[in-house]
Amino acid sequence: MDDKNGISEDLSRRIDMLAARSTLTRERIIEDALSHGRSLAWQEKWIEGVQEGIEAADRGDFATADEIAAVLNKYSQI
């Protein structure tokens, strides 16, 4: 156990890694996990997806106007 926070070293390390990869503090990550049910695994996957999206945008990989229209039309009919 991590004496400082009363959590395992593995969880503490994962929280630190999430904080380093995002703009969130350790406290906010823990609060989101406890208050909003956002597990560390969920938060890790979310950050990974955001980073992949940023990298794709940096490469110029964007949806075409036709692809955007198809999605909007699909959901506007619901």
N, CA and C atoms as a LAMMPS dump frame, in Angstrom:
ITEM: TIMESTEP
0
ITEM: NUMBER OF ATOMS
234
ITEM: BOX BOUNDS ff ff ff
-5.0000000000000000e+02 5.0000000000000000e+02
-5.0000000000000000e+02 5.0000000000000000e+02
-5.0000000000000000e+02 5.0000000000000000e+02
ITEM: ATOMS id mol type element x y z
1 1 1 N 0.839 -1.194 0
2 1 2 C 0 0 0
3 1 3 C 0.872 1.24 0
4 2 1 N 0.352 2.267 -0.588
5 2 2 C 1.018 3.565 -0.601
6 2 3 C 0.643 4.276 0.693
7 3 1 N 1.595 4.467 1.57
8 3 2 C 1.316 5.073 2.876
9 3 3 C 0.693 6.459 2.755
10 4 1 N 1.096 7.224 1.762
11 4 2 C 0.632 8.598 1.613
12 4 3 C -0.875 8.683 1.373
13 5 1 N -1.407 7.845 0.493
14 5 2 C -2.815 7.935 0.118
15 5 3 C -3.647 6.739 0.547
16 6 1 N -3.014 5.716 1.087
17 6 2 C -3.756 4.532 1.479
18 6 3 C -4.226 3.708 0.299
19 7 1 N -3.586 3.86 -0.866
20 7 2 C -3.935 3.058 -2.039
21 7 3 C -2.687 2.327 -2.516
22 8 1 N -2.891 1.322 -3.329
23 8 2 C -1.756 0.519 -3.785
24 8 3 C -0.806 1.345 -4.646
25 9 1 N 0.432 0.887 -4.691
26 9 2 C 1.43 1.566 -5.514
27 9 3 C 1.036 1.54 -6.982
28 10 1 N 0.429 0.432 -7.441
29 10 2 C 0.007 0.329 -8.835
30 10 3 C -1.053 1.385 -9.16
31 11 1 N -2.067 1.511 -8.294
32 11 2 C -3.1 2.522 -8.536
33 11 3 C -2.518 3.93 -8.483
34 12 1 N -1.637 4.164 -7.545
35 12 2 C -1.011 5.471 -7.431
36 12 3 C -0.219 5.804 -8.692
37 13 1 N 0.506 4.818 -9.209
38 13 2 C 1.281 5.002 -10.439
39 13 3 C 0.365 5.305 -11.618
40 14 1 N -0.743 4.57 -11.722
41 14 2 C -1.693 4.8 -12.818
42 14 3 C -2.312 6.188 -12.73
43 15 1 N -2.627 6.627 -11.52
44 15 2 C -3.175 7.973 -11.329
45 15 3 C -2.151 9.015 -11.758
46 16 1 N -0.908 8.827 -11.357
47 16 2 C 0.16 9.755 -11.75
48 16 3 C 0.315 9.801 -13.27
49 17 1 N 0.238 8.648 -13.918
50 17 2 C 0.372 8.604 -15.379
51 17 3 C -0.787 9.329 -16.053
52 18 1 N -1.998 9.142 -15.539
53 18 2 C -3.154 9.855 -16.09
54 18 3 C -2.999 11.358 -15.916
55 19 1 N -2.55 11.768 -14.766
56 19 2 C -2.358 13.199 -14.508
57 19 3 C -1.314 13.78 -15.455
58 20 1 N -0.254 13.026 -15.709
59 20 2 C 0.806 13.499 -16.597
60 20 3 C 0.332 13.597 -18.046
61 21 1 N -0.617 12.728 -18.441
62 21 2 C -1.1 12.697 -19.827
63 21 3 C -2.289 13.622 -20.058
64 22 1 N -2.764 14.274 -19.023
65 22 2 C -3.95 15.119 -19.151
66 22 3 C -3.731 16.42 -18.389
67 23 1 N -4.788 17.203 -18.31
68 23 2 C -4.739 18.443 -17.525
69 23 3 C -5.343 18.24 -16.144
70 24 1 N -5.675 16.999 -15.813
71 24 2 C -6.321 16.699 -14.541
72 24 3 C -5.304 16.512 -13.424
73 25 1 N -5.696 16.873 -12.23
74 25 2 C -4.872 16.625 -11.051
75 25 3 C -5.167 15.227 -10.519
76 26 1 N -4.312 14.732 -9.663
77 26 2 C -4.57 13.443 -8.996
78 26 3 C -5.914 13.48 -8.291
79 27 1 N -6.17 14.586 -7.602
80 27 2 C -7.411 14.712 -6.838
81 27 3 C -8.623 14.64 -7.754
82 28 1 N -8.567 15.286 -8.905
83 28 2 C -9.697 15.281 -9.841
84 28 3 C -9.922 13.89 -10.419
85 29 1 N -8.845 13.186 -10.714
86 29 2 C -8.963 11.823 -11.237
87 29 3 C -9.643 10.928 -10.209
88 30 1 N -9.224 11.03 -8.968
89 30 2 C -9.827 10.227 -7.898
90 30 3 C -11.278 10.634 -7.688
91 31 1 N -11.556 11.944 -7.698
92 31 2 C -12.929 12.425 -7.532
93 31 3 C -13.83 11.908 -8.644
94 32 1 N -13.353 11.965 -9.896
95 32 2 C -14.147 11.454 -11.015
96 32 3 C -14.435 9.969 -10.85
97 33 1 N -13.44 9.231 -10.386
98 33 2 C -13.63 7.794 -10.192
99 33 3 C -14.675 7.521 -9.114
100 34 1 N -14.616 8.268 -8.04
101 34 2 C -15.533 8.026 -6.925
102 34 3 C -16.91 8.659 -7.141
103 35 1 N -16.959 9.869 -7.629
104 35 2 C -18.23 10.588 -7.749
105 35 3 C -19.012 10.254 -9.011
106 36 1 N -18.297 9.966 -10.093
107 36 2 C -18.968 9.79 -11.378
108 36 3 C -18.825 8.384 -11.941
109 37 1 N -18.223 7.498 -11.184
110 37 2 C -18.085 6.113 -11.631
111 37 3 C -17.113 5.94 -12.782
112 38 1 N -16.207 6.889 -12.944
113 38 2 C -15.23 6.805 -14.037
114 38 3 C -13.988 6.084 -13.529
115 39 1 N -13.958 4.784 -13.754
116 39 2 C -12.842 3.984 -13.273
117 39 3 C -11.537 4.451 -13.903
118 40 1 N -10.437 4.039 -13.31
119 40 2 C -9.143 4.379 -13.897
120 40 3 C -9.029 3.798 -15.298
121 41 1 N -9.526 2.572 -15.488
122 41 2 C -9.477 1.956 -16.819
123 41 3 C -10.265 2.797 -17.813
124 42 1 N -11.448 3.29 -17.422
125 42 2 C -12.253 4.141 -18.3
126 42 3 C -11.5 5.425 -18.616
127 43 1 N -10.92 6.049 -17.59
128 43 2 C -10.194 7.296 -17.786
129 43 3 C -8.958 7.091 -18.667
130 44 1 N -8.263 5.967 -18.482
131 44 2 C -7.096 5.665 -19.316
132 44 3 C -7.51 5.506 -20.777
133 45 1 N -8.61 4.796 -21.004
134 45 2 C -9.099 4.594 -22.375
135 45 3 C -9.548 5.931 -22.982
136 46 1 N -10.205 6.767 -22.2
137 46 2 C -10.649 8.078 -22.674
138 46 3 C -9.455 8.934 -23.111
139 47 1 N -8.442 9.024 -22.252
140 47 2 C -7.252 9.818 -22.567
141 47 3 C -6.565 9.264 -23.816
142 48 1 N -6.479 7.941 -23.932
143 48 2 C -5.872 7.323 -25.104
144 48 3 C -6.643 7.701 -26.371
145 49 1 N -7.962 7.665 -26.311
146 49 2 C -8.782 8.031 -27.463
147 49 3 C -8.618 9.49 -27.851
148 50 1 N -8.559 10.362 -26.863
149 50 2 C -8.351 11.789 -27.132
150 50 3 C -6.999 11.998 -27.798
151 51 1 N -5.969 11.355 -27.273
152 51 2 C -4.636 11.509 -27.852
153 51 3 C -4.583 10.973 -29.28
154 52 1 N -5.272 9.846 -29.539
155 52 2 C -5.317 9.303 -30.896
156 52 3 C -6.021 10.287 -31.834
157 53 1 N -7.083 10.921 -31.354
158 53 2 C -7.793 11.906 -32.162
159 53 3 C -6.934 13.113 -32.479
160 54 1 N -6.178 13.576 -31.508
161 54 2 C -5.278 14.72 -31.722
162 54 3 C -4.194 14.35 -32.733
163 55 1 N -3.639 13.151 -32.591
164 55 2 C -2.608 12.709 -33.534
165 55 3 C -3.179 12.598 -34.949
166 56 1 N -4.4 12.081 -35.079
167 56 2 C -5.034 11.979 -36.398
168 56 3 C -5.249 13.37 -36.993
169 57 1 N -5.71 14.293 -36.165
170 57 2 C -5.915 15.666 -36.64
171 57 3 C -4.593 16.29 -37.063
172 58 1 N -3.543 16.043 -36.298
173 58 2 C -2.222 16.568 -36.659
174 58 3 C -1.748 16.014 -37.998
175 59 1 N -2.163 14.781 -38.334
176 59 2 C -1.803 14.184 -39.628
177 59 3 C -2.721 14.675 -40.743
178 60 1 N -3.778 15.401 -40.375
179 60 2 C -4.726 15.883 -41.374
180 60 3 C -5.838 14.897 -41.674
181 61 1 N -5.989 13.876 -40.836
182 61 2 C -7.045 12.876 -41.025
183 61 3 C -8.348 13.404 -40.434
184 62 1 N -9.195 13.951 -41.296
185 62 2 C -10.478 14.483 -40.859
186 62 3 C -11.591 13.794 -41.628
187 63 1 N -12.768 13.835 -41.086
188 63 2 C -13.934 13.313 -41.792
189 63 3 C -14.256 14.252 -42.949
190 64 1 N -14.718 13.667 -44.03
191 64 2 C -15.138 14.489 -45.165
192 64 3 C -16.504 15.09 -44.869
193 65 1 N -16.9 16.075 -45.649
194 65 2 C -18.216 16.687 -45.479
195 65 3 C -19.315 15.651 -45.678
196 66 1 N -19.141 14.73 -46.618
197 66 2 C -20.135 13.679 -46.86
198 66 3 C -20.238 12.727 -45.667
199 67 1 N -19.095 12.388 -45.036
200 67 2 C -19.11 11.508 -43.866
201 67 3 C -19.819 12.18 -42.692
202 68 1 N -19.577 13.451 -42.496
203 68 2 C -20.246 14.191 -41.417
204 68 3 C -21.738 14.258 -41.679
205 69 1 N -22.129 14.546 -42.914
206 69 2 C -23.548 14.621 -43.265
207 69 3 C -24.23 13.275 -43.034
208 70 1 N -23.558 12.18 -43.357
209 70 2 C -24.139 10.846 -43.161
210 70 3 C -24.417 10.585 -41.69
211 71 1 N -23.481 10.956 -40.824
212 71 2 C -23.677 10.753 -39.386
213 71 3 C -24.803 11.647 -38.886
214 72 1 N -24.801 12.902 -39.264
215 72 2 C -25.868 13.813 -38.821
216 72 3 C -27.219 13.341 -39.304
217 73 1 N -27.314 12.882 -40.531
218 73 2 C -28.586 12.395 -41.057
219 73 3 C -29.034 11.119 -40.345
220 74 1 N -28.091 10.269 -40.024
221 74 2 C -28.412 9.024 -39.314
222 74 3 C -29.059 9.317 -37.973
223 75 1 N -28.496 10.254 -37.218
224 75 2 C -28.991 10.528 -35.875
225 75 3 C -30.11 11.531 -35.84
226 76 1 N -30.307 12.287 -36.882
227 76 2 C -31.42 13.236 -36.879
228 76 3 C -32.748 12.533 -37.156
229 77 1 N -32.686 11.303 -37.627
230 77 2 C -33.9 10.545 -37.928
231 77 3 C -34.404 9.763 -36.735
232 78 1 N -33.68 9.783 -35.656
233 78 2 C -34.073 9.007 -34.456
234 78 3 C -35.093 9.788 -33.652
